[in-house]
Amino acid sequence: MLLYVQVKPNQRFNGIEYHDNKWIIRLRAPAVDGKANQALVEYLSEVLGLSKSKIVLTKGQSARIKCLSIEAGEEIVRQHLENALK
């Protein structure tokens, strides 16, 4: 499944939001030297209950909008993301 998310680095806390039909992920990590990308994969692996190797950043390495390839069903991913909404 491909998941498009908007990433907001340098936040006070990690969290997930859903506004205007798009997923927004807040990360504490700074957008320096790929730290935010690494933190994004680690955070999503915790939220989705998957290993980090099953989540791959395919597009948007230096952009705010990222495309992730996730080895899981769309229904399962949506359910876990909705459960993590804050």
Helices and strands as residue ranges (DSSP letters): E 2-8, E 15-19, E 22-26, H 35-48, G 52-54, E 55-59, E 65-70, H 74-83
